[in-house]
Amino acid sequence: MAGETLTRADLAEVVYEEVGLSRNESSELVESILSMISETLIAGTSVKISSFGTFAVRQKSERIGRNPKTGDEVPISPRRVLTFKASQILKQKIDGSWDGSLEEEE
Amino acid sequence: MTKSELIQQLAGENPHLYLRDVERIVNTVFDEISDALSRGDRVEIRGFGAFSVKEREARTGRNPRTGEAVEVAEKKVPFFKTGKQLRDMLNP
């Protein structure tokens, strides 16, 4: 898929166009949103954005991995990973099957 | 945390803004990401993560209850990869 890549600057630009605050404040607000979500996840709490999706932190226990080059066994330490589950609406929008309804799924 | 809690918190930190504007700001951000993905674009937020769309080929699936074979059409699915900085912050 030869699409374009949006960055946080593009998000700030859309907020700027949509709300009419300064460019500077728009980009600070985008930054605030991202850090609030990050802080919440770091604290171990899930973040659910309706009609978009849910970010959740999962705890993984230690397991034995292997160095693919040498074949050596190495323990992979227990860690926390972030998962994102898209909402039904977002999945349908991407798949082109969204009918415009905002009924909350599940 | 839900979207409305996020809006409340952002509004609390920006008392000079109307709540309805804070709501619009938050909705705009997520709508823009959704729209970009729907167009087939990627959204890369350094330090946080990247959203992209993966194409799944058509396959023959099976109804797990009846065992019946069903054709599953090709489809596009959203995908998120956590950014390095956030991944590191989750595992200090």
N, CA and C atoms of all chains as a GROMACS GRO file, in nm:
protein
  594
    1MET      N    1   0.083  -0.119   0.000
    1MET     CA    2   0.000   0.000   0.000
    1MET      C    3   0.087   0.125   0.000
    2ALA      N    4   0.080   0.204  -0.104
    2ALA     CA    5   0.168   0.319  -0.116
    2ALA      C    6   0.105   0.443  -0.057
    3GLY      N    7   0.069   0.436   0.071
    3GLY     CA    8   0.006   0.550   0.135
    3GLY      C    9   0.106   0.648   0.190
    4GLU      N   10   0.055   0.755   0.247
    4GLU     CA   11   0.142   0.854   0.310
    4GLU      C   12   0.155   0.822   0.458
    5THR      N   13   0.248   0.891   0.522
    5THR     CA   14   0.263   0.874   0.666
    5THR      C   15   0.232   1.004   0.738
    6LEU      N   16   0.137   0.999   0.830
    6LEU     CA   17   0.106   1.116   0.911
    6LEU      C   18   0.193   1.115   1.036
    7THR      N   19   0.226   1.232   1.084
    7THR     CA   20   0.306   1.243   1.206
    7THR      C   21   0.231   1.328   1.307
    8ARG      N   22   0.290   1.346   1.425
    8ARG     CA   23   0.224   1.430   1.527
    8ARG      C   24   0.208   1.574   1.475
    9ALA      N   25   0.298   1.619   1.385
    9ALA     CA   26   0.284   1.754   1.330
    9ALA      C   27   0.157   1.765   1.248
   10ASP      N   28   0.122   1.658   1.175
   10ASP     CA   29  -0.002   1.659   1.096
   10ASP      C   30  -0.124   1.663   1.188
   11LEU      N   31  -0.116   1.588   1.299
   11LEU     CA   32  -0.228   1.588   1.393
   11LEU      C   33  -0.246   1.728   1.453
   12ALA      N   34  -0.134   1.792   1.487
   12ALA     CA   35  -0.140   1.927   1.543
   12ALA      C   36  -0.200   2.024   1.441
   13GLU      N   37  -0.165   2.005   1.315
   13GLU     CA   38  -0.216   2.091   1.208
   13GLU      C   39  -0.369   2.078   1.195
   14VAL      N   40  -0.419   1.956   1.203
   14VAL     CA   41  -0.564   1.937   1.193
   14VAL      C   42  -0.635   2.000   1.312
   15VAL      N   43  -0.577   1.987   1.430
   15VAL     CA   44  -0.636   2.050   1.549
   15VAL      C   45  -0.636   2.201   1.530
   16TYR      N   46  -0.526   2.254   1.477
   16TYR     CA   47  -0.514   2.397   1.450
   16TYR      C   48  -0.624   2.444   1.355
   17GLU      N   49  -0.644   2.371   1.246
   17GLU     CA   50  -0.746   2.409   1.148
   17GLU      C   51  -0.886   2.395   1.203
   18GLU      N   52  -0.906   2.294   1.287
   18GLU     CA   53  -1.040   2.261   1.336
   18GLU      C   54  -1.085   2.350   1.450
   19VAL      N   55  -0.994   2.388   1.538
   19VAL     CA   56  -1.036   2.457   1.660
   19VAL      C   57  -1.001   2.605   1.663
   20GLY      N   58  -0.902   2.645   1.584
   20GLY     CA   59  -0.871   2.787   1.579
   20GLY      C   60  -0.786   2.839   1.694
   21LEU      N   61  -0.710   2.751   1.758
   21LEU     CA   62  -0.611   2.795   1.856
   21LEU      C   63  -0.481   2.820   1.780
   22SER      N   64  -0.379   2.870   1.847
   22SER     CA   65  -0.252   2.891   1.777
   22SER      C   66  -0.190   2.756   1.742
   23ARG      N   67  -0.098   2.758   1.645
   23ARG     CA   68  -0.029   2.635   1.606
   23ARG      C   69   0.046   2.575   1.725
   24ASN      N   70   0.108   2.667   1.800
   24ASN     CA   71   0.185   2.625   1.915
   24ASN      C   72   0.100   2.553   2.018
   25GLU      N   73  -0.013   2.616   2.051
   25GLU     CA   74  -0.100   2.555   2.152
   25GLU      C   75  -0.161   2.424   2.100
   26SER      N   76  -0.194   2.422   1.970
   26SER     CA   77  -0.250   2.300   1.911
   26SER      C   78  -0.153   2.185   1.927
   27SER      N   79  -0.026   2.210   1.901
   27SER     CA   80   0.069   2.100   1.909
   27SER      C   81   0.095   2.061   2.056
   28GLU      N   82   0.087   2.160   2.147
   28GLU     CA   83   0.102   2.126   2.289
   28GLU      C   84  -0.014   2.039   2.337
   29LEU      N   85  -0.135   2.067   2.285
   29LEU     CA   86  -0.251   1.988   2.327
   29LEU      C   87  -0.241   1.844   2.276
   30VAL      N   88  -0.194   1.828   2.153
   30VAL     CA   89  -0.175   1.693   2.099
   30VAL      C   90  -0.074   1.619   2.186
   31GLU      N   91   0.032   1.690   2.223
   31GLU     CA   92   0.136   1.632   2.310
   31GLU      C   93   0.077   1.591   2.445
   32SER      N   94  -0.008   1.678   2.501
   32SER     CA   95  -0.072   1.647   2.630
   32SER      C   96  -0.156   1.521   2.622
   33ILE      N   97  -0.231   1.509   2.513
   33ILE     CA   98  -0.317   1.390   2.496
   33ILE      C   99  -0.230   1.264   2.495
   34LEU      N  100  -0.122   1.270   2.416
   34LEU     CA  101  -0.035   1.152   2.406
   34LEU      C  102   0.032   1.120   2.539
   35SER      N  103   0.074   1.224   2.613
   35SER     CA  104   0.141   1.190   2.739
   35SER      C  105   0.042   1.144   2.845
   36MET      N  106  -0.082   1.194   2.842
   36MET     CA  107  -0.182   1.143   2.937
   36MET      C  108  -0.209   0.996   2.912
   37ILE      N  109  -0.221   0.959   2.785
   37ILE     CA  110  -0.244   0.818   2.752
   37ILE      C  111  -0.124   0.736   2.797
   38SER      N  112  -0.003   0.783   2.766
   38SER     CA  113   0.118   0.708   2.803
   38SER      C  114   0.128   0.691   2.955
   39GLU      N  115   0.108   0.801   3.030
   39GLU     CA  116   0.118   0.795   3.177
   39GLU      C  117   0.019   0.695   3.234
   40THR      N  118  -0.103   0.698   3.180
   40THR     CA  119  -0.207   0.607   3.229
   40THR      C  120  -0.167   0.461   3.205
   41LEU      N  121  -0.112   0.434   3.087
   41LEU     CA  122  -0.070   0.298   3.053
   41LEU      C  123   0.048   0.255   3.140
   42ILE      N  124   0.141   0.346   3.164
   42ILE     CA  125   0.257   0.315   3.247
   42ILE      C  126   0.211   0.282   3.389
   43ALA      N  127   0.103   0.348   3.433
   43ALA     CA  128   0.047   0.318   3.566
   43ALA      C  129  -0.028   0.185   3.565
   44GLY      N  130  -0.038   0.123   3.448
   44GLY     CA  131  -0.101  -0.010   3.439
   44GLY      C  132  -0.250  -0.007   3.410
   45THR      N  133  -0.303   0.111   3.378
   45THR     CA  134  -0.446   0.124   3.351
   45THR      C  135  -0.472   0.128   3.200
   46SER      N  136  -0.576   0.057   3.157
   46SER     CA  137  -0.612   0.057   3.014
   46SER      C  138  -0.675   0.190   2.975
   47VAL      N  139  -0.668   0.222   2.848
   47VAL     CA  140  -0.729   0.344   2.797
   47VAL      C  141  -0.826   0.305   2.686
   48LYS      N  142  -0.954   0.336   2.707
   48LYS     CA  143  -1.054   0.299   2.608
   48LYS      C  144  -1.111   0.423   2.541
   49ILE      N  145  -1.087   0.435   2.411
   49ILE     CA  146  -1.136   0.548   2.334
   49ILE      C  147  -1.253   0.497   2.250
   50SER      N  148  -1.374   0.537   2.286
   50SER     CA  149  -1.490   0.481   2.218
   50SER      C  150  -1.486   0.514   2.069
   51SER      N  151  -1.532   0.423   1.989
   51SER     CA  152  -1.534   0.424   1.842
   51SER      C  153  -1.393   0.429   1.781
   52PHE      N  154  -1.289   0.417   1.865
   52PHE     CA  155  -1.152   0.410   1.813
   52PHE      C  156  -1.088   0.276   1.853
   53GLY      N  157  -1.066   0.259   1.982
   53GLY     CA  158  -1.007   0.133   2.026
   53GLY      C  159  -0.958   0.138   2.168
   54THR      N  160  -0.901   0.029   2.216
   54THR     CA  161  -0.855   0.018   2.354
   54THR      C  162  -0.706  -0.015   2.358
   55PHE      N  163  -0.633   0.064   2.439
   55PHE     CA  164  -0.492   0.034   2.466
   55PHE      C  165  -0.487  -0.036   2.600
   56ALA      N  166  -0.421  -0.150   2.606
   56ALA     CA  167  -0.412  -0.222   2.731
   56ALA      C  168  -0.270  -0.271   2.753
   57VAL      N  169  -0.233  -0.282   2.880
   57VAL     CA  170  -0.099  -0.329   2.914
   57VAL      C  171  -0.111  -0.475   2.958
   58ARG      N  172  -0.028  -0.559   2.903
   58ARG     CA  173  -0.030  -0.700   2.941
   58ARG      C  174   0.104  -0.740   3.001
   59GLN      N  175   0.095  -0.822   3.103
   59GLN     CA  176   0.215  -0.869   3.170
   59GLN      C  177   0.258  -1.002   3.106
   60LYS      N  178   0.383  -1.008   3.065
   60LYS     CA  179   0.434  -1.133   3.008
   60LYS      C  180   0.532  -1.194   3.107
   61SER      N  181   0.522  -1.324   3.129
   61SER     CA  182   0.616  -1.385   3.222
   61SER      C  183   0.744  -1.425   3.150
   62GLU      N  184   0.845  -1.462   3.227
   62GLU     CA  185   0.973  -1.496   3.167
   62GLU      C  186   0.960  -1.620   3.077
   63ARG      N  187   1.031  -1.620   2.967
   63ARG     CA  188   1.033  -1.738   2.881
   63ARG      C  189   1.172  -1.752   2.822
   64ILE      N  190   1.196  -1.869   2.766
   64ILE     CA  191   1.327  -1.894   2.707
   64ILE      C  192   1.322  -1.863   2.559
   65GLY      N  193   1.409  -1.774   2.517
   65GLY     CA  194   1.418  -1.742   2.375
   65GLY      C  195   1.546  -1.801   2.319
   66ARG      N  196   1.570  -1.774   2.195
   66ARG     CA  197   1.689  -1.829   2.132
   66ARG      C  198   1.751  -1.722   2.042
   67ASN      N  199   1.879  -1.706   2.050
   67ASN     CA  200   1.947  -1.616   1.958
   67ASN      C  201   1.942  -1.680   1.820
   68PRO      N  202   1.873  -1.619   1.725
   68PRO     CA  203   1.852  -1.684   1.595
   68PRO      C  204   1.984  -1.704   1.519
   69LYS      N  205   2.083  -1.625   1.551
   69LYS     CA  206   2.210  -1.636   1.480
   69LYS      C  207   2.296  -1.750   1.535
   70THR      N  208   2.307  -1.755   1.667
   70THR     CA  209   2.395  -1.854   1.728
   70THR      C  210   2.321  -1.978   1.778
   71GLY      N  211   2.189  -1.966   1.795
   71GLY     CA  212   2.113  -2.080   1.847
   71GLY      C  213   2.120  -2.091   1.998
   72ASP      N  214   2.191  -1.998   2.064
   72ASP     CA  215   2.203  -2.001   2.209
   72ASP      C  216   2.069  -1.973   2.276
   73GLU      N  217   2.044  -2.043   2.383
   73GLU     CA  218   1.923  -2.016   2.461
   73GLU      C  219   1.949  -1.897   2.553
   74VAL      N  220   1.855  -1.803   2.552
   74VAL     CA  221   1.866  -1.688   2.642
   74VAL      C  222   1.732  -1.664   2.710
   75PRO      N  223   1.736  -1.638   2.840
   75PRO     CA  224   1.609  -1.609   2.908
   75PRO      C  225   1.559  -1.471   2.867
   76ILE      N  226   1.429  -1.461   2.836
   76ILE     CA  227   1.369  -1.331   2.806
   76ILE      C  228   1.298  -1.288   2.934
   77SER      N  229   1.341  -1.177   2.989
   77SER     CA  230   1.291  -1.133   3.120
   77SER      C  231   1.141  -1.102   3.115
   78PRO      N  232   1.074  -1.113   3.230
   78PRO     CA  233   0.932  -1.077   3.233
   78PRO      C  234   0.918  -0.931   3.195
   79ARG      N  235   0.814  -0.898   3.123
   79ARG     CA  236   0.799  -0.759   3.079
   79ARG      C  237   0.654  -0.724   3.058
   80ARG      N  238   0.630  -0.594   3.045
   80ARG     CA  239   0.494  -0.548   3.016
   80ARG      C  240   0.488  -0.504   2.870
   81VAL      N  241   0.386  -0.546   2.801
   81VAL     CA  242   0.371  -0.505   2.661
   81VAL      C  243   0.238  -0.433   2.643
   82LEU      N  244   0.237  -0.344   2.545
   82LEU     CA  245   0.117  -0.267   2.515
   82LEU      C  246   0.046  -0.331   2.397
   83THR      N  247  -0.085  -0.350   2.411
   83THR     CA  248  -0.162  -0.401   2.297
   83THR      C  249  -0.268  -0.299   2.261
   84PHE      N  250  -0.300  -0.292   2.134
   84PHE     CA  251  -0.408  -0.205   2.088
   84PHE      C  252  -0.512  -0.291   2.019
   85LYS      N  253  -0.637  -0.279   2.065
   85LYS     CA  254  -0.745  -0.353   1.999
   85LYS      C  255  -0.837  -0.249   1.937
   86ALA      N  256  -0.845  -0.249   1.806
   86ALA     CA  257  -0.930  -0.152   1.736
   86ALA      C  258  -1.076  -0.181   1.765
   87SER      N  259  -1.157  -0.076   1.772
   87SER     CA  260  -1.301  -0.095   1.791
   87SER      C  261  -1.361  -0.150   1.662
   88GLN      N  262  -1.482  -0.204   1.675
   88GLN     CA  263  -1.552  -0.257   1.558
   88GLN      C  264  -1.570  -0.148   1.452
   89ILE      N  265  -1.600  -0.026   1.498
   89ILE     CA  266  -1.620   0.086   1.405
   89ILE      C  267  -1.492   0.116   1.326
   90LEU      N  268  -1.379   0.121   1.396
   90LEU     CA  269  -1.252   0.150   1.327
   90LEU      C  270  -1.219   0.039   1.228
   91LYS      N  271  -1.241  -0.086   1.270
   91LYS     CA  272  -1.214  -0.198   1.179
   91LYS      C  273  -1.299  -0.187   1.053
   92GLN      N  274  -1.425  -0.151   1.072
   92GLN     CA  275  -1.515  -0.140   0.957
   92GLN      C  276  -1.478  -0.022   0.868
   93LYS      N  277  -1.436   0.090   0.931
   93LYS     CA  278  -1.394   0.206   0.850
   93LYS      C  279  -1.277   0.168   0.761
   94ILE      N  280  -1.182   0.096   0.818
   94ILE     CA  281  -1.062   0.058   0.744
   94ILE      C  282  -1.094  -0.043   0.635
   95ASP      N  283  -1.188  -0.130   0.666
   95ASP     CA  284  -1.225  -0.235   0.572
   95ASP      C  285  -1.327  -0.187   0.469
   96GLY      N  286  -1.376  -0.064   0.489
   96GLY     CA  287  -1.472  -0.008   0.395
   96GLY      C  288  -1.613  -0.061   0.412
   97SER      N  289  -1.641  -0.125   0.527
   97SER     CA  290  -1.775  -0.182   0.545
   97SER      C  291  -1.857  -0.105   0.648
   98TRP      N  292  -1.807   0.013   0.689
   98TRP     CA  293  -1.878   0.090   0.791
   98TRP      C  294  -2.003   0.152   0.732
   99ASP      N  295  -2.117   0.139   0.802
   99ASP     CA  296  -2.242   0.193   0.749
   99ASP      C  297  -2.276   0.330   0.809
  100GLY      N  298  -2.184   0.387   0.884
  100GLY     CA  299  -2.207   0.520   0.939
  100GLY      C  300  -2.273   0.519   1.076
  101SER      N  301  -2.311   0.403   1.126
  101SER     CA  302  -2.376   0.398   1.257
  101SER      C  303  -2.270   0.405   1.366
  102LEU      N  304  -2.308   0.466   1.478
  102LEU     CA  305  -2.213   0.480   1.588
  102LEU      C  306  -2.250   0.392   1.706
  103GLU      N  307  -2.330   0.289   1.680
  103GLU     CA  308  -2.365   0.192   1.784
  103GLU      C  309  -2.238   0.138   1.847
  104GLU      N  310  -2.231   0.143   1.976
  104GLU     CA  311  -2.112   0.089   2.042
  104GLU      C  312  -2.120  -0.063   2.043
  105GLU      N  313  -2.009  -0.121   2.000
  105GLU     CA  314  -2.002  -0.266   1.990
  105GLU      C  315  -1.978  -0.329   2.126
  106GLU      N  316  -1.982  -0.458   2.131
  106GLU     CA  317  -1.954  -0.539   2.251
  106GLU      C  318  -2.029  -0.492   2.374
  107MET      N  319  -0.918   0.414   3.187
  107MET     CA  320  -0.949   0.551   3.148
  107MET      C  321  -1.030   0.550   3.018
  108THR      N  322  -1.132   0.631   3.013
  108THR     CA  323  -1.214   0.639   2.892
  108THR      C  324  -1.188   0.772   2.822
  109LYS      N  325  -1.249   0.786   2.704
  109LYS     CA  326  -1.228   0.910   2.630
  109LYS      C  327  -1.282   1.029   2.709
  110SER      N  328  -1.396   1.012   2.776
  110SER     CA  329  -1.450   1.127   2.850
  110SER      C  330  -1.361   1.163   2.970
  111GLU      N  331  -1.298   1.063   3.031
  111GLU     CA  332  -1.204   1.094   3.140
  111GLU      C  333  -1.081   1.168   3.088
  112LEU      N  334  -1.038   1.127   2.970
  112LEU     CA  335  -0.924   1.195   2.906
  112LEU      C  336  -0.960   1.342   2.879
  113ILE      N  337  -1.082   1.363   2.829
  113ILE     CA  338  -1.129   1.499   2.801
  113ILE      C  339  -1.136   1.581   2.930
  114GLN      N  340  -1.189   1.520   3.037
  114GLN     CA  341  -1.198   1.589   3.167
  114GLN      C  342  -1.060   1.630   3.216
  115GLN      N  343  -0.966   1.539   3.206
  115GLN     CA  344  -0.831   1.566   3.255
  115GLN      C  345  -0.765   1.677   3.174
  116LEU      N  346  -0.780   1.671   3.043
  116LEU     CA  347  -0.721   1.773   2.956
  116LEU      C  348  -0.787   1.909   2.983
  117ALA      N  349  -0.917   1.907   3.006
  117ALA     CA  350  -0.990   2.032   3.037
  117ALA      C  351  -0.940   2.089   3.170
  118GLY      N  352  -0.916   2.000   3.266
  118GLY     CA  353  -0.866   2.043   3.397
  118GLY      C  354  -0.731   2.112   3.387
  119GLU      N  355  -0.648   2.063   3.295
  119GLU     CA  356  -0.514   2.122   3.279
  119GLU      C  357  -0.517   2.248   3.193
  120ASN      N  358  -0.628   2.270   3.124
  120ASN     CA  359  -0.640   2.388   3.037
  120ASN      C  360  -0.768   2.465   3.068
  121PRO      N  361  -0.772   2.526   3.187
  121PRO     CA  362  -0.896   2.592   3.232
  121PRO      C  363  -0.939   2.709   3.144
  122HIS      N  364  -0.850   2.758   3.057
  122HIS     CA  365  -0.888   2.868   2.969
  122HIS      C  366  -0.965   2.822   2.846
  123LEU      N  367  -0.977   2.690   2.829
  123LEU     CA  368  -1.050   2.639   2.712
  123LEU      C  369  -1.191   2.594   2.751
  124TYR      N  370  -1.285   2.611   2.659
  124TYR     CA  371  -1.420   2.558   2.680
  124TYR      C  372  -1.416   2.407   2.672
  125LEU      N  373  -1.500   2.343   2.754
  125LEU     CA  374  -1.506   2.197   2.752
  125LEU      C  375  -1.538   2.146   2.612
  126ARG      N  376  -1.629   2.215   2.543
  126ARG     CA  377  -1.667   2.166   2.409
  126ARG      C  378  -1.549   2.174   2.311
  127ASP      N  379  -1.459   2.270   2.332
  127ASP     CA  380  -1.340   2.277   2.246
  127ASP      C  381  -1.243   2.164   2.278
  128VAL      N  382  -1.228   2.135   2.408
  128VAL     CA  383  -1.141   2.025   2.447
  128VAL      C  384  -1.194   1.894   2.388
  129GLU      N  385  -1.327   1.879   2.393
  129GLU     CA  386  -1.391   1.762   2.334
  129GLU      C  387  -1.361   1.752   2.184
  130ARG      N  388  -1.370   1.866   2.117
  130ARG     CA  389  -1.343   1.868   1.973
  130ARG      C  390  -1.199   1.835   1.942
  131ILE      N  391  -1.109   1.885   2.027
  131ILE     CA  392  -0.965   1.859   2.006
  131ILE      C  393  -0.938   1.708   2.015
  132VAL      N  394  -0.990   1.646   2.121
  132VAL     CA  395  -0.965   1.503   2.141
  132VAL      C  396  -1.030   1.421   2.028
  133ASN      N  397  -1.154   1.457   1.993
  133ASN     CA  398  -1.220   1.384   1.884
  133ASN      C  399  -1.147   1.401   1.751
  134THR      N  400  -1.099   1.523   1.727
  134THR     CA  401  -1.027   1.551   1.602
  134THR      C  402  -0.905   1.461   1.588
  135VAL      N  403  -0.830   1.447   1.698
  135VAL     CA  404  -0.709   1.365   1.693
  135VAL      C  405  -0.742   1.220   1.655
  136PHE      N  406  -0.840   1.161   1.723
  136PHE     CA  407  -0.871   1.021   1.693
  136PHE      C  408  -0.942   1.004   1.559
  137ASP      N  409  -1.025   1.102   1.521
  137ASP     CA  410  -1.090   1.095   1.390
  137ASP      C  411  -0.987   1.104   1.279
  138GLU      N  412  -0.886   1.189   1.299
  138GLU     CA  413  -0.784   1.205   1.196
  138GLU      C  414  -0.703   1.076   1.179
  139ILE      N  415  -0.672   1.012   1.291
  139ILE     CA  416  -0.599   0.884   1.281
  139ILE      C  417  -0.686   0.782   1.208
  140SER      N  418  -0.814   0.776   1.245
  140SER     CA  419  -0.907   0.681   1.180
  140SER      C  420  -0.917   0.709   1.031
  141ASP      N  421  -0.932   0.837   0.995
  141ASP     CA  422  -0.946   0.874   0.853
  141ASP      C  423  -0.820   0.837   0.775
  142ALA      N  424  -0.704   0.865   0.836
  142ALA     CA  425  -0.579   0.834   0.768
  142ALA      C  426  -0.570   0.683   0.740
  143LEU      N  427  -0.603   0.603   0.839
  143LEU     CA  428  -0.597   0.457   0.823
  143LEU      C  429  -0.699   0.411   0.718
  144SER      N  430  -0.816   0.474   0.718
  144SER     CA  431  -0.918   0.438   0.619
  144SER      C  432  -0.871   0.467   0.477
  145ARG      N  433  -0.788   0.571   0.462
  145ARG     CA  434  -0.731   0.603   0.330
  145ARG      C  435  -0.616   0.510   0.294
  146GLY      N  436  -0.573   0.430   0.392
  146GLY     CA  437  -0.460   0.341   0.368
  146GLY      C  438  -0.327   0.403   0.409
  147ASP      N  439  -0.334   0.521   0.474
  147ASP     CA  440  -0.210   0.586   0.520
  147ASP      C  441  -0.165   0.526   0.653
  148ARG      N  442  -0.041   0.556   0.688
  148ARG     CA  443   0.016   0.517   0.816
  148ARG      C  444   0.016   0.639   0.908
  149VAL      N  445   0.013   0.616   1.037
  149VAL     CA  446   0.026   0.726   1.131
  149VAL      C  447   0.139   0.690   1.226
  150GLU      N  448   0.246   0.769   1.222
  150GLU     CA  449   0.362   0.736   1.303
  150GLU      C  450   0.386   0.845   1.405
  151ILE      N  451   0.367   0.811   1.531
  151ILE     CA  452   0.387   0.907   1.639
  151ILE      C  453   0.510   0.863   1.716
  152ARG      N  454   0.623   0.926   1.685
  152ARG     CA  455   0.751   0.889   1.745
  152ARG      C  456   0.742   0.885   1.897
  153GLY      N  457   0.795   0.778   1.954
  153GLY     CA  458   0.797   0.767   2.099
  153GLY      C  459   0.672   0.702   2.153
  154PHE      N  460   0.561   0.717   2.082
  154PHE     CA  461   0.434   0.658   2.128
  154PHE      C  462   0.405   0.528   2.053
  155GLY      N  463   0.398   0.537   1.921
  155GLY     CA  464   0.372   0.416   1.843
  155GLY      C  465   0.327   0.449   1.703
  156ALA      N  466   0.309   0.346   1.623
  156ALA     CA  467   0.268   0.366   1.484
  156ALA      C  468   0.147   0.281   1.451
  157PHE      N  469   0.049   0.344   1.386
  157PHE     CA  470  -0.070   0.274   1.339
  157PHE      C  471  -0.054   0.249   1.190
  158SER      N  472  -0.085   0.128   1.147
  158SER     CA  473  -0.079   0.099   1.005
  158SER      C  474  -0.191   0.001   0.969
  159VAL      N  475  -0.203  -0.024   0.840
  159VAL     CA  476  -0.307  -0.114   0.792
  159VAL      C  477  -0.240  -0.233   0.726
  160LYS      N  478  -0.280  -0.352   0.766
  160LYS     CA  479  -0.225  -0.472   0.703
  160LYS      C  480  -0.333  -0.538   0.618
  161GLU      N  481  -0.289  -0.595   0.507
  161GLU     CA  482  -0.387  -0.663   0.422
  161GLU      C  483  -0.382  -0.812   0.449
  162ARG      N  484  -0.498  -0.868   0.474
  162ARG     CA  485  -0.509  -1.012   0.495
  162ARG      C  486  -0.566  -1.074   0.368
  163GLU      N  487  -0.499  -1.174   0.317
  163GLU     CA  488  -0.548  -1.237   0.194
  163GLU      C  489  -0.674  -1.319   0.219
  164ALA      N  490  -0.748  -1.340   0.112
  164ALA     CA  491  -0.867  -1.424   0.122
  164ALA      C  492  -0.823  -1.565   0.161
  165ARG      N  493  -0.903  -1.632   0.241
  165ARG     CA  494  -0.865  -1.768   0.282
  165ARG      C  495  -0.991  -1.850   0.304
  166THR      N  496  -0.972  -1.980   0.312
  166THR     CA  497  -1.085  -2.065   0.344
  166THR      C  498  -1.082  -2.091   0.494
  167GLY      N  499  -1.184  -2.040   0.560
  167GLY     CA  500  -1.191  -2.059   0.705
  167GLY      C  501  -1.286  -2.173   0.737
  168ARG      N  502  -1.307  -2.193   0.863
  168ARG     CA  503  -1.396  -2.300   0.904
  168ARG      C  504  -1.483  -2.251   1.019
  169ASN      N  505  -1.610  -2.279   1.010
  169ASN     CA  506  -1.698  -2.248   1.121
  169ASN      C  507  -1.660  -2.342   1.236
  170PRO      N  508  -1.609  -2.287   1.346
  170PRO     CA  509  -1.558  -2.374   1.452
  170PRO      C  510  -1.667  -2.462   1.515
  171ARG      N  511  -1.790  -2.418   1.504
  171ARG     CA  512  -1.897  -2.497   1.566
  171ARG      C  513  -1.938  -2.614   1.477
  172THR      N  514  -1.957  -2.586   1.348
  172THR     CA  515  -2.008  -2.691   1.259
  172THR      C  516  -1.897  -2.758   1.178
  173GLY      N  517  -1.780  -2.694   1.173
  173GLY     CA  518  -1.671  -2.752   1.094
  173GLY      C  519  -1.685  -2.725   0.946
  174GLU      N  520  -1.787  -2.650   0.912
  174GLU     CA  521  -1.816  -2.618   0.772
  174GLU      C  522  -1.712  -2.521   0.714
  175ALA      N  523  -1.669  -2.542   0.591
  175ALA     CA  524  -1.572  -2.451   0.528
  175ALA      C  525  -1.645  -2.326   0.480
  176VAL      N  526  -1.584  -2.209   0.507
  176VAL     CA  527  -1.642  -2.083   0.461
  176VAL      C  528  -1.533  -2.001   0.394
  177GLU      N  529  -1.568  -1.933   0.286
  177GLU     CA  530  -1.472  -1.846   0.220
  177GLU      C  531  -1.465  -1.714   0.296
  178VAL      N  532  -1.345  -1.676   0.337
  178VAL     CA  533  -1.326  -1.546   0.403
  178VAL      C  534  -1.261  -1.454   0.301
  179ALA      N  535  -1.327  -1.342   0.270
  179ALA     CA  536  -1.274  -1.249   0.169
  179ALA      C  537  -1.149  -1.180   0.221
  180GLU      N  538  -1.068  -1.126   0.128
  180GLU     CA  539  -0.950  -1.050   0.171
  180GLU      C  540  -0.997  -0.928   0.248
  181LYS      N  541  -0.918  -0.886   0.343
  181LYS     CA  542  -0.960  -0.768   0.419
  181LYS      C  543  -0.841  -0.689   0.471
  182LYS      N  544  -0.870  -0.566   0.511
  182LYS     CA  545  -0.768  -0.478   0.567
  182LYS      C  546  -0.792  -0.467   0.717
  183VAL      N  547  -0.685  -0.484   0.793
  183VAL     CA  548  -0.699  -0.475   0.938
  183VAL      C  549  -0.598  -0.375   0.997
  184PRO      N  550  -0.643  -0.303   1.102
  184PRO     CA  551  -0.554  -0.206   1.166
  184PRO      C  552  -0.450  -0.277   1.251
  185PHE      N  553  -0.334  -0.213   1.264
  185PHE     CA  554  -0.224  -0.271   1.339
  185PHE      C  555  -0.152  -0.160   1.414
  186PHE      N  556  -0.113  -0.188   1.538
  186PHE     CA  557  -0.042  -0.088   1.617
  186PHE      C  558   0.090  -0.145   1.667
  187LYS      N  559   0.196  -0.069   1.652
  187LYS     CA  560   0.326  -0.111   1.705
  187LYS      C  561   0.371  -0.006   1.806
  188THR      N  562   0.398  -0.050   1.927
  188THR     CA  563   0.437   0.042   2.033
  188THR      C  564   0.572   0.108   2.001
  189GLY      N  565   0.583   0.236   2.027
  189GLY     CA  566   0.708   0.308   2.005
  189GLY      C  567   0.812   0.268   2.107
  190LYS      N  568   0.938   0.288   2.069
  190LYS     CA  569   1.048   0.244   2.154
  190LYS      C  570   1.046   0.312   2.290
  191GLN      N  571   1.024   0.443   2.289
  191GLN     CA  572   1.027   0.517   2.415
  191GLN      C  573   0.919   0.469   2.512
  192LEU      N  574   0.798   0.450   2.460
  192LEU     CA  575   0.688   0.404   2.546
  192LEU      C  576   0.715   0.262   2.595
  193ARG      N  577   0.769   0.179   2.505
  193ARG     CA  578   0.801   0.041   2.542
  193ARG      C  579   0.903   0.039   2.657
  194ASP      N  580   1.001   0.126   2.646
  194ASP     CA  581   1.103   0.134   2.752
  194ASP      C  582   1.044   0.187   2.882
  195MET      N  583   0.951   0.281   2.870
  195MET     CA  584   0.891   0.337   2.992
  195MET      C  585   0.801   0.235   3.062
  196LEU      N  586   0.748   0.140   2.987
  196LEU     CA  587   0.665   0.035   3.048
  196LEU      C  588   0.752  -0.064   3.124
  197ASN      N  589   0.881  -0.069   3.089
  197ASN     CA  590   0.973  -0.163   3.153
  197ASN      C  591   1.099  -0.091   3.201
  198PRO      N  592   1.084  -0.012   3.305
  198PRO     CA  593   1.198   0.068   3.350
  198PRO      C  594   1.308  -0.020   3.410
   0.00000   0.00000   0.00000
